[in-house]
Amino acid sequence: MICNMSHYISGTVKIKVSGVMPEKFINLCVIQNIFLWGLTKNNEGLFVCMRLADFFTIRPIVRNSKNHIQVVDYSGLPFFARKMKRRKMLVIGAVLFLIILNTLVSYIWFIDIVGVKSISPQQIRDIVYENGLKPGMLRNDIPIKKVENQIMLTLPEVAWVGISFTGIHAVVEIVEKTIPKTQDKAPANIIAIKDGVITEIIALAGQSLVKKGDTVKKGDLLIKGVSYEGPIVDSTISSPPSQKIRANGIIKARVWYESYGESELVTNVYERTGRQEIGVSLKVGQQEFQLKRVAEKPEKIVEVEVFNKKLSWWRNQDIAVESNISTYYELNAKRVEISMEEAKEQSKVRAITALQSLIPETAHVLSRNIEVLQMPEKNLVRVKVSVETVEDIGEFVTIKDEDNIPLN
């Protein structure tokens, strides 16, 4: 590697030696301590590489060996410098480009807000703008500590803030505080959120209105949020409630779910043919300009992919330049057939997937039944999935001041 670097710095010339005795030329060069390498020979002649400085000293050797030489290739720093010397404007342009690029990367042009969940990114952006971090600012002039401290003081829900730079981007990373949810102590009833049959009910606070084995519907009152001054002597006649409270208890019920899944034995699958067309439009503010249109072809089936790029002016966020590049891919319909068993399996998976979004994770599944339904359409397979669970069906409903709670 060091040898190659030395050859590049000094310059290398590759020559072709032709004549009656090209080997004599090589021997004379060795006697004169001229370093040669890359020696090859073919029908055209003998080829060898040497340093540029040695090339200017071989004239007597060529004359004494009675051969002819021809330069076939050259490389190295001297030749590159000579070429650049003839292209001064190119060199000047490259230097100016590097200077301008180095100047531009010293400024911040984009501000990225990451890590926010409940806090508005625009709220943080306003704070950093007011405290010296905005697009167009020199990176070394940005008061990082001041901006971080101001965010912490202005937004108490922020646990940590850090500002870092990546190229021309300033990244404001936010870590929000985990604020524990305050327990709601407002008076409330417990109602049923689903239809079901009660399997267990324990009223920890309030008055239970249902018992094990009762069938309830969505919205039925399960535990009433009232307390009584003394024990109830007669279950049919309740004492006046002393106050409204927040009902509490355990209410579990058997709940049934049903879902359906369908699959076709014969379907059309659309594949791209490889032909495509591109449409380009430019939107400035509210005005849109079509730079390249794609002719509509009703007989063709196409798939459209849209690439959108928006550049907002950093001085005025209301004025934006937006480019849309739409690629229209031509599609070809392909007929695909599946077996009856494959259709049943696909339908079952779709039905179960639909049920998973309805059944809570805490529910205990008692049974599951899968039934293939008879359909008049020969191409359609429908599967019904029924699931029975035991789960908590209670939900708190706040008692308003104007609500008149019945005693029974």
C-alpha positions as CSV (number, residue, x, y, z in Angstrom):
1,M,0.0,0.0,0.0
2,I,2.9,2.4,0.9
3,C,4.5,1.5,-2.5
4,N,1.3,2.3,-4.4
5,M,1.0,5.6,-2.5
6,S,4.6,6.5,-3.4
7,H,3.9,5.7,-7.1
8,Y,0.8,7.9,-7.1
9,I,2.7,10.8,-5.6
10,S,5.7,10.6,-7.9
11,G,3.6,9.7,-11.0
12,T,3.6,6.5,-13.0
13,V,4.1,6.0,-16.8
14,K,3.3,2.8,-18.6
15,I,5.2,2.3,-21.9
16,K,5.3,-0.2,-24.7
17,V,8.8,-1.3,-25.8
18,S,9.0,-2.5,-29.4
19,G,12.0,-3.5,-31.4
20,V,14.4,-6.3,-32.3
21,M,15.6,-6.8,-28.7
22,P,13.2,-5.2,-26.1
23,E,14.9,-7.4,-23.4
24,K,18.1,-5.3,-23.9
25,F,16.2,-2.2,-22.9
26,I,15.1,-3.9,-19.7
27,N,18.6,-5.0,-18.9
28,L,20.0,-1.5,-19.4
29,C,17.4,0.0,-17.2
30,V,18.3,-2.4,-14.4
31,I,22.0,-1.5,-14.8
32,Q,21.0,2.1,-14.4
33,N,19.0,1.3,-11.2
34,I,15.7,2.3,-12.8
35,F,12.9,0.7,-10.9
36,L,10.5,-1.2,-13.2
37,W,7.3,-3.2,-12.4
38,G,4.2,-4.6,-14.1
39,L,6.3,-6.3,-16.8
40,T,4.1,-8.1,-19.4
41,K,4.7,-9.3,-23.0
42,N,2.3,-10.2,-25.8
43,N,2.2,-10.1,-29.6
44,E,2.1,-6.3,-29.7
45,G,5.3,-5.9,-27.7
46,L,6.6,-5.6,-24.1
47,F,4.8,-3.4,-21.6
48,V,6.4,-2.1,-18.4
49,C,5.7,0.6,-15.8
50,M,8.2,3.1,-14.3
51,R,8.3,6.3,-12.3
52,L,7.7,9.6,-14.1
53,A,11.1,11.0,-13.0
54,D,12.9,7.9,-14.5
55,F,11.0,8.2,-17.8
56,F,12.8,11.5,-18.6
57,T,16.2,9.7,-18.2
58,I,15.7,6.7,-20.5
59,R,16.4,8.5,-23.9
60,P,20.1,7.2,-24.0
61,I,19.0,3.7,-23.0
62,V,16.4,3.6,-25.8
63,R,19.0,4.8,-28.3
64,N,21.6,2.2,-27.2
65,S,19.1,-0.7,-27.1
66,K,17.9,0.3,-30.6
67,N,14.2,0.0,-29.6
68,H,11.2,2.3,-29.8
69,I,8.9,3.3,-26.8
70,Q,5.4,4.5,-26.8
71,V,3.5,5.8,-23.8
72,V,0.2,3.9,-23.4
73,D,-1.0,5.1,-20.0
74,Y,-0.1,7.4,-17.2
75,S,-1.4,8.2,-13.7
76,G,-0.6,9.9,-10.5
77,L,-0.6,13.2,-8.7
78,P,1.5,15.2,-11.2
79,F,-0.9,14.4,-14.1
80,F,-3.9,15.2,-11.9
81,A,-2.4,18.5,-10.9
82,R,-1.7,19.4,-14.5
83,K,-5.3,18.5,-15.5
84,M,-6.7,20.7,-12.7
85,K,-4.4,23.5,-13.7
86,R,-6.1,23.6,-17.1
87,R,-9.5,23.6,-15.4
88,K,-9.1,26.5,-13.0
89,M,-12.8,27.3,-13.0
90,L,-13.7,23.8,-12.0
91,V,-11.3,23.9,-9.1
92,I,-12.5,27.3,-8.0
93,G,-16.1,26.1,-8.2
94,A,-15.3,23.0,-6.1
95,V,-13.6,25.1,-3.5
96,L,-16.5,27.6,-3.4
97,F,-18.9,24.7,-3.1
98,L,-17.1,23.3,-0.1
99,I,-16.9,26.7,1.5
100,I,-20.7,27.3,1.0
101,L,-21.5,23.8,2.1
102,N,-19.4,24.2,5.3
103,T,-21.1,27.5,5.9
104,L,-24.6,26.1,5.5
105,V,-24.1,23.1,7.8
106,S,-23.0,25.6,10.5
107,Y,-26.6,26.8,10.6
108,I,-29.8,25.1,11.8
109,W,-32.5,24.9,9.2
110,F,-34.9,22.4,10.7
111,I,-36.2,21.7,14.3
112,D,-37.5,18.3,15.2
113,I,-39.6,17.7,18.3
114,V,-39.5,14.1,19.5
115,G,-40.8,12.2,22.5
116,V,-44.0,14.2,23.1
117,K,-47.2,12.4,23.9
118,S,-49.7,14.6,25.6
119,I,-47.9,17.9,25.0
120,S,-48.5,19.8,21.8
121,P,-45.3,19.9,19.6
122,Q,-46.3,23.4,18.5
123,Q,-46.3,24.6,22.1
124,I,-42.7,23.4,22.5
125,R,-41.8,24.9,19.1
126,D,-43.1,28.3,20.3
127,I,-41.0,28.2,23.4
128,V,-37.8,27.4,21.6
129,Y,-38.4,30.1,19.0
130,E,-38.9,32.7,21.7
131,N,-35.6,31.7,23.4
132,G,-33.2,31.8,20.4
133,L,-33.6,28.4,18.7
134,K,-35.1,28.9,15.3
135,P,-34.3,28.0,11.7
136,G,-31.5,30.1,10.2
137,M,-29.6,30.5,13.5
138,L,-25.9,29.8,13.7
139,R,-25.3,26.6,15.7
140,N,-22.7,28.2,18.0
141,D,-25.0,31.2,18.8
142,I,-27.9,29.0,20.1
143,P,-28.3,29.2,23.9
144,I,-28.9,25.5,24.5
145,K,-29.1,25.6,28.3
146,K,-31.4,28.6,28.3
147,V,-33.8,26.9,25.9
148,E,-33.8,23.7,28.0
149,N,-34.3,25.5,31.3
150,Q,-37.2,27.6,29.8
151,I,-39.0,24.5,28.6
152,M,-38.6,22.9,32.1
153,L,-40.0,26.1,33.8
154,T,-42.8,26.7,31.3
155,L,-44.0,23.1,31.1
156,P,-44.2,21.4,34.5
157,E,-45.3,18.1,32.9
158,V,-41.8,17.8,31.3
159,A,-39.4,15.5,33.3
160,W,-36.3,16.0,31.1
161,V,-35.4,17.9,27.9
162,G,-32.3,17.6,25.8
163,I,-31.2,19.4,22.6
164,S,-28.8,17.9,20.1
165,F,-27.7,18.6,16.6
166,T,-27.7,16.3,13.6
167,G,-26.4,18.0,10.5
168,I,-28.7,20.9,9.8
169,H,-31.4,19.5,12.2
170,A,-31.8,20.5,15.8
171,V,-33.5,17.7,17.7
172,V,-35.5,18.6,20.9
173,E,-36.0,15.5,22.8
174,I,-38.7,15.5,25.5
175,V,-39.4,13.1,28.3
176,E,-42.8,13.6,29.9
177,K,-43.6,13.0,33.6
178,T,-45.6,9.9,34.4
179,I,-48.4,11.5,36.4
180,P,-50.5,8.9,38.4
181,K,-54.2,9.1,37.7
182,T,-56.1,10.6,40.5
183,Q,-58.8,8.3,41.8
184,D,-62.2,9.6,41.1
185,K,-64.3,9.8,44.3
186,A,-67.4,11.3,42.9
187,P,-70.7,9.5,43.7
188,A,-71.4,6.9,41.0
189,N,-73.6,3.9,40.1
190,I,-72.3,0.8,38.5
191,I,-74.2,-0.3,35.3
192,A,-73.8,-3.2,32.8
193,I,-71.8,-2.4,29.7
194,K,-72.9,-5.7,28.0
195,D,-75.7,-8.2,28.0
196,G,-75.1,-11.3,30.1
197,V,-76.1,-13.6,32.9
198,I,-74.7,-12.7,36.3
199,T,-72.3,-15.4,37.8
200,E,-70.9,-13.4,40.7
201,I,-71.7,-10.1,42.4
202,I,-70.2,-8.6,45.5
203,A,-71.2,-5.1,46.5
204,L,-68.3,-3.6,48.4
205,A,-70.0,-0.2,48.6
206,G,-73.6,0.7,47.7
207,Q,-76.7,-1.4,47.2
208,S,-76.8,-4.4,44.9
209,L,-79.9,-4.6,42.7
210,V,-79.2,-8.0,41.0
211,K,-78.2,-11.4,42.1
212,K,-76.5,-14.5,40.7
213,G,-78.4,-16.0,37.8
214,D,-80.1,-12.8,36.8
215,T,-80.1,-11.8,33.1
216,V,-79.1,-8.2,32.5
217,K,-79.0,-6.0,29.5
218,K,-76.6,-3.2,28.6
219,G,-77.3,-0.1,30.7
220,D,-79.1,-2.0,33.5
221,L,-78.3,-0.7,37.0
222,L,-76.2,-3.3,39.0
223,I,-75.0,-1.5,42.1
224,K,-76.7,1.7,43.3
225,G,-74.4,4.4,44.8
226,V,-76.3,5.1,48.1
227,S,-75.6,4.3,51.7
228,Y,-78.1,3.8,54.5
229,E,-78.1,5.0,58.1
230,G,-79.1,1.7,59.6
231,P,-79.7,-1.9,58.7
232,I,-82.5,-2.7,56.3
233,V,-85.2,-4.7,58.2
234,D,-87.5,-5.4,55.3
235,S,-85.8,-6.1,51.9
236,T,-88.9,-4.8,50.1
237,I,-88.9,-1.5,52.0
238,S,-85.6,0.4,52.1
239,S,-84.7,3.1,54.5
240,P,-84.1,6.5,53.1
241,P,-80.5,6.9,51.9
242,S,-78.3,9.0,54.1
243,Q,-76.0,10.1,51.2
244,K,-74.8,9.4,47.7
245,I,-71.6,7.5,47.5
246,R,-69.4,5.9,44.9
247,A,-70.5,2.3,44.4
248,N,-67.9,-0.4,44.3
249,G,-68.0,-4.1,43.8
250,I,-67.2,-7.2,41.8
251,I,-69.6,-8.0,39.0
252,K,-68.9,-10.9,36.7
253,A,-71.3,-12.4,34.0
254,R,-71.4,-14.9,31.2
255,V,-71.2,-13.1,27.9
256,W,-71.7,-14.5,24.4
257,Y,-70.1,-13.2,21.2
258,E,-70.7,-14.0,17.6
259,S,-68.6,-13.2,14.5
260,Y,-68.7,-14.2,10.8
261,G,-65.9,-14.7,8.3
262,E,-66.2,-15.1,4.5
263,S,-63.9,-16.3,1.7
264,E,-64.4,-16.8,-2.0
265,L,-63.3,-20.0,-3.8
266,V,-62.5,-18.0,-6.9
267,T,-61.0,-14.5,-6.7
268,N,-59.2,-12.1,-9.0
269,V,-55.7,-11.1,-7.9
270,Y,-54.2,-8.0,-9.5
271,E,-50.5,-8.0,-10.4
272,R,-48.4,-5.2,-11.9
273,T,-47.6,-5.7,-15.6
274,G,-44.4,-3.5,-15.4
275,R,-45.9,-0.6,-17.4
276,Q,-46.2,2.7,-15.6
277,E,-46.8,6.4,-16.1
278,I,-45.8,9.3,-13.9
279,G,-47.8,12.5,-13.2
280,V,-46.3,15.5,-11.5
281,S,-48.1,18.5,-9.9
282,L,-46.9,21.5,-7.9
283,K,-49.0,23.3,-5.3
284,V,-48.0,26.7,-4.1
285,G,-50.3,28.0,-1.4
286,Q,-53.8,27.2,-2.6
287,Q,-52.9,27.1,-6.3
288,E,-52.1,23.8,-7.9
289,F,-50.2,23.4,-11.2
290,Q,-50.1,20.2,-13.3
291,L,-46.6,19.9,-14.7
292,K,-47.2,16.5,-16.2
293,R,-50.6,14.9,-16.8
294,V,-51.5,11.2,-17.1
295,A,-54.2,10.5,-19.7
296,E,-57.2,8.6,-18.2
297,K,-57.8,5.2,-19.7
298,P,-61.1,3.7,-18.4
299,E,-60.3,0.3,-19.8
300,K,-57.1,0.0,-17.8
301,I,-56.9,-1.1,-14.2
302,V,-54.2,0.9,-12.3
303,E,-52.7,1.2,-8.9
304,V,-51.6,4.7,-7.8
305,E,-48.7,5.5,-5.5
306,V,-48.3,9.2,-4.5
307,F,-45.1,10.6,-3.2
308,N,-45.7,13.9,-1.4
309,K,-43.0,16.4,-0.3
310,K,-43.8,19.6,1.4
311,L,-41.4,22.5,2.1
312,S,-42.7,25.3,4.3
313,W,-41.0,28.6,4.3
314,W,-39.4,29.1,7.6
315,R,-40.4,32.7,7.9
316,N,-44.1,32.0,7.1
317,Q,-45.6,28.6,8.0
318,D,-48.8,29.5,6.1
319,I,-47.2,29.5,2.7
320,A,-46.0,26.1,1.5
321,V,-44.7,24.6,-1.6
322,E,-45.8,21.0,-2.1
323,S,-44.9,18.6,-4.9
324,N,-46.9,15.5,-5.7
325,I,-45.4,12.7,-7.8
326,S,-48.1,10.1,-8.7
327,T,-47.0,6.8,-10.2
328,Y,-49.7,4.9,-12.1
329,Y,-48.9,1.1,-12.3
330,E,-50.9,-0.9,-14.8
331,L,-52.5,-4.0,-13.3
332,N,-53.4,-7.3,-14.8
333,A,-56.2,-9.5,-13.3
334,K,-55.2,-13.1,-12.5
335,R,-57.8,-15.7,-11.5
336,V,-56.9,-17.6,-8.3
337,E,-58.8,-20.7,-7.0
338,I,-58.5,-22.2,-3.6
339,S,-59.9,-25.4,-2.1
340,M,-62.9,-25.7,0.2
341,E,-60.7,-26.5,3.2
342,E,-58.5,-23.4,2.5
343,A,-61.6,-21.2,2.2
344,K,-63.0,-22.6,5.6
345,E,-59.7,-21.9,7.3
346,Q,-59.5,-18.4,5.9
347,S,-63.0,-17.6,7.0
348,K,-62.4,-19.0,10.5
349,V,-59.3,-16.9,10.9
350,R,-61.2,-13.7,9.8
351,A,-64.0,-14.4,12.2
352,I,-61.7,-15.1,15.1
353,T,-59.7,-11.9,14.3
354,A,-62.8,-9.9,14.4
355,L,-63.8,-11.3,17.8
356,Q,-60.4,-10.6,19.3
357,S,-61.1,-6.9,19.1
358,L,-64.4,-7.3,21.0
359,I,-63.3,-9.7,23.8
360,P,-61.3,-7.9,26.6
361,E,-57.9,-9.4,27.6
362,T,-59.1,-10.1,31.1
363,A,-62.0,-12.2,30.0
364,H,-62.0,-16.0,30.7
365,V,-63.1,-18.0,27.6
366,L,-65.4,-20.9,28.6
367,S,-66.1,-22.3,25.1
368,R,-65.8,-21.7,21.4
369,N,-67.9,-23.1,18.6
370,I,-67.2,-23.0,14.9
371,E,-69.9,-23.6,12.4
372,V,-69.8,-23.6,8.6
373,L,-73.0,-22.0,7.2
374,Q,-74.8,-23.1,4.1
375,M,-74.8,-20.3,1.6
376,P,-76.9,-20.0,-1.6
377,E,-73.8,-18.6,-3.4
378,K,-71.6,-21.5,-4.6
379,N,-68.5,-19.4,-4.7
380,L,-68.9,-18.1,-1.1
381,V,-67.9,-19.9,2.2
382,R,-69.1,-18.4,5.4
383,V,-68.0,-19.5,8.9
384,K,-69.7,-18.5,12.2
385,V,-67.6,-18.4,15.4
386,S,-69.4,-18.3,18.8
387,V,-67.5,-17.6,22.0
388,E,-68.7,-17.8,25.6
389,T,-66.8,-15.9,28.3
390,V,-66.9,-14.8,31.9
391,E,-65.9,-11.2,32.4
392,D,-66.4,-8.1,34.4
393,I,-69.3,-6.1,32.9
394,G,-69.5,-3.2,35.4
395,E,-69.0,0.4,34.5
396,F,-69.1,3.5,36.7
397,V,-71.6,6.2,35.9
398,T,-71.3,9.5,37.8
399,I,-74.4,10.5,39.8
400,K,-75.4,14.1,39.0
401,D,-76.7,16.4,41.6
402,E,-80.0,16.6,40.0
403,D,-80.5,12.8,39.7
404,N,-83.2,11.5,41.9
405,I,-82.1,7.9,42.9
406,P,-85.0,5.6,43.6
407,L,-84.9,3.8,46.9
408,N,-85.5,0.4,45.4
